[in-house]
Amino acid sequence: MQFFRQSSVGGALRMPSIAVHLGMIALVLGVGITLGTTVRPGDWYATLQKAWFTPPPWVFGPVWTVLYVLIGWAGARKLLYGGARGIWVGQMVLNWMWTPVFFGLQWTAAGLAIILGMLALILWFIATEWRRDRGSALMFVPYAVWVTLASAVNAGVVWLN
């Protein structure tokens, strides 16, 4: 699996700049951390009934940190090499919308619609990139697993409350 690609440009091989990868990771992680620290679940979320499989609160920060690094890396690959850029951007917009809608506005059903749309785009990204850029597709697999769980947790909140 190639995490950096070499491309032939004018007969010369070039390596993409690590700065693009680090910049995309910083962007994705920075927005995610900002949303996670400014739009907190708070007392409202603590009082909701939740499904038995809801992870404990301390799990979310470390998991999202790892996922945002992978998402940012895949995003850099799309920026540099093309592919499913539009799908990547779409899932990222939905990802960043979910926290303010679910926790900020406390619109659990709207949050469920957003997260299911996000999951659909994540799966579409994996399917689209599987042959073209397997590395990017594989980076989205843990993301798909986590968002599947998060979708079920969100659905549980809607159902139980």
Phi, psi and omega per residue, in radians:
M1 nan 2.265 3.130
Q2 -1.667 2.177 3.052
F3 -1.679 -0.423 2.969
F4 -2.100 2.399 3.116
R5 -1.899 2.638 2.974
Q6 -1.889 2.434 3.102
S7 -2.238 2.616 -3.140
S8 -1.551 2.090 3.104
V9 -2.263 1.930 -3.132
G10 1.091 0.532 3.123
G11 1.474 -0.195 -3.130
A12 -1.781 2.550 3.060
L13 -1.543 2.443 3.076
R14 -2.290 2.544 3.071
M15 -1.773 2.311 3.121
P16 -1.134 2.673 -3.103
S17 -1.244 2.301 3.054
I18 -1.087 -0.400 3.126
A19 -1.069 -0.609 3.114
V20 -1.140 -0.760 3.124
H21 -1.122 -0.822 -3.133
L22 -1.147 -0.640 3.110
G23 -1.127 -0.770 3.120
M24 -1.155 -0.719 3.092
I25 -1.075 -0.783 3.141
A26 -1.077 -0.716 3.122
L27 -1.094 -0.922 -3.091
V28 -1.106 -0.831 -3.134
L29 -1.146 -0.717 -3.124
G30 -1.091 -0.807 3.115
V31 -1.147 -0.758 3.130
G32 -1.048 -0.798 3.128
I33 -1.149 -0.724 3.117
T34 -1.051 -0.827 3.115
L35 -1.103 -0.747 -3.104
G36 -1.160 -0.472 -3.130
T37 -1.694 -0.340 -3.130
T38 -1.738 -0.459 3.114
V39 -1.982 1.518 -3.038
R40 -1.538 2.631 3.095
P41 -1.034 -0.778 3.064
G42 1.164 -2.954 -3.081
D43 -1.120 -0.625 3.129
W44 -0.949 -0.886 -3.105
Y45 -1.163 -0.648 -3.123
A46 -1.078 -0.522 -3.101
T47 -1.483 -0.187 -3.119
L48 -1.277 2.589 2.971
Q49 -1.310 2.371 -3.119
K50 -2.241 2.702 3.100
A51 -1.102 2.675 -3.087
W52 -1.085 -0.401 -3.081
F53 -1.631 0.151 3.112
T54 -1.140 2.172 3.138
P55 -1.134 2.706 3.071
P56 -1.154 2.657 -3.054
P57 -0.950 -0.612 -3.074
W58 -1.167 -0.286 -3.106
V59 -1.303 -0.564 -2.976
F60 -1.095 -0.777 -3.126
G61 -1.028 -0.955 3.131
P62 -1.090 -0.697 -3.119
V63 -1.136 -0.838 -3.125
W64 -1.139 -0.570 3.103
T65 -1.067 -0.854 3.115
V66 -1.091 -0.807 -3.129
L67 -1.086 -0.716 -3.141
Y68 -1.145 -0.583 3.050
V69 -1.104 -0.814 3.130
L70 -1.121 -0.742 3.124
I71 -1.096 -0.758 3.115
G72 -1.108 -0.724 3.119
W73 -1.086 -0.819 3.114
A74 -1.089 -0.670 3.103
G75 -1.100 -0.678 3.080
A76 -1.101 -0.703 3.111
R77 -1.099 -0.677 3.109
K78 -1.195 -0.693 3.118
L79 -1.104 -0.754 -3.087
L80 -1.367 -0.697 -2.948
Y81 -2.017 -0.064 -3.119
G82 1.454 -2.945 -3.084
G83 1.936 -2.516 -3.008
A84 -1.405 0.979 -3.126
R85 -1.073 -0.791 -3.111
G86 -1.088 -0.700 3.108
I87 -1.149 -0.741 3.136
W88 -1.045 -0.834 -3.137
V89 -1.089 -0.766 -3.127
G90 -1.051 -0.787 3.139
Q91 -1.175 -0.563 -3.134
M92 -1.217 -0.700 3.097
V93 -1.060 -0.816 3.122
L94 -1.124 -0.691 3.107
N95 -1.000 -0.854 -3.105
W96 -1.276 -0.372 3.096
M97 -1.334 -0.567 -2.966
W98 -1.016 -0.869 -3.070
T99 -1.024 -0.890 3.120
P100 -1.121 -0.578 3.138
V101 -1.266 -0.877 -3.061
F102 -1.252 -0.959 -3.070
F103 -1.492 -0.740 -3.087
G104 -1.241 -0.956 -3.126
L105 -1.507 -0.262 -3.128
Q106 1.081 0.623 3.094
W107 -1.706 1.494 -3.029
T108 -1.156 -0.679 3.138
A109 -1.199 -0.702 3.076
A110 -1.135 -0.669 3.063
G111 -1.049 -0.712 3.113
L112 -1.105 -0.747 3.115
A113 -1.074 -0.744 -3.139
I114 -1.122 -0.823 -3.067
I115 -1.203 -0.566 3.071
L116 -1.219 -0.636 3.029
G117 -1.125 -0.715 3.103
M118 -1.085 -0.789 3.123
L119 -1.062 -0.736 3.115
A120 -1.053 -0.751 3.130
L121 -1.191 -0.651 3.092
I122 -1.072 -0.820 3.134
L123 -1.142 -0.661 3.096
W124 -1.114 -0.730 3.101
F125 -1.039 -0.832 3.139
I126 -1.034 -0.836 -3.117
A127 -1.107 -0.708 -3.114
T128 -1.202 -0.706 -3.051
E129 -1.561 -0.141 -3.022
W130 -0.946 -0.768 -3.139
R131 -1.533 -0.623 -3.051
R132 -1.342 -0.785 -3.052
D133 -2.551 1.356 -3.072
R134 -0.989 -0.608 3.123
G135 -1.025 -0.832 3.115
S136 -1.128 -0.722 3.116
A137 -1.051 -0.780 -3.126
L138 -1.157 -0.580 3.094
M139 -1.142 -0.407 3.134
F140 -1.551 -0.167 -3.121
V141 -1.117 -0.864 3.095
P142 -1.095 -0.563 3.077
Y143 -1.089 -0.791 3.115
A144 -1.081 -0.731 3.132
V145 -1.095 -0.837 -3.116
W146 -1.119 -0.749 -3.125
V147 -1.220 -0.496 3.021
T148 -1.105 -0.819 3.089
L149 -1.090 -0.796 -3.132
A150 -1.089 -0.620 3.087
S151 -1.118 -0.735 3.113
A152 -1.147 -0.699 3.093
V153 -1.100 -0.791 3.107
N154 -1.063 -0.776 3.110
A155 -1.090 -0.662 3.091
G156 -1.078 -0.714 3.109
V157 -1.106 -0.768 3.126
V158 -1.098 -0.825 -3.077
W159 -1.149 -0.770 -3.023
L160 -1.448 -0.220 -3.101
N161 -2.113 nan nan
